[in-house]
Amino acid sequence: MLVVGTTVLLLGVILLVTPGPAFVVIPIGLAILSIEFAWAKHLLSRVRQGVQTGMDWRDWEEWRWMAGLRKRRRKRDREPGSR
């Protein structure tokens, strides 16, 4: 699973700069890796949360939050009713 997940994830990263469905392939690679690794499961849950809440993908601070470099999202980006 490690080799397959890493290959799919790297293919997704390559597709970021070449024509292709990178934003579909990268979560698939993370899903495969999340079977064995907690860091991939955590990153996949952040990607899923960002997609569900309408993350602004052009904002660098949002990418820092998704990668775990920031503990919390900015107040304006949080879901209503969450703390």
FENSULPE-V710972 format. One record per pair of residues at least 6 apart in sequence whose ideal C-beta (glycine too) atoms are under 7 Angstrom apart, sorted by the first residue. I is the first residue (numbers start at 1). J is the second residue. Records with the same first field share a line. If there is no record, write none. Layout:
I->J, J
This chain:
1->32, 35, 36
2->36
4->32
5->29, 32, 33
8->25, 28, 29, 32
9->26, 29, 30, 33
11->25
12->22, 25, 26, 29
15->21, 22, 25
16->22
27->44, 47
30->40, 43, 44, 47
31->44
33->40
34->40, 41, 44
46->66
47->66
50->62, 66
53->79
55->62
56->62
61->70, 74
64->70
65->73
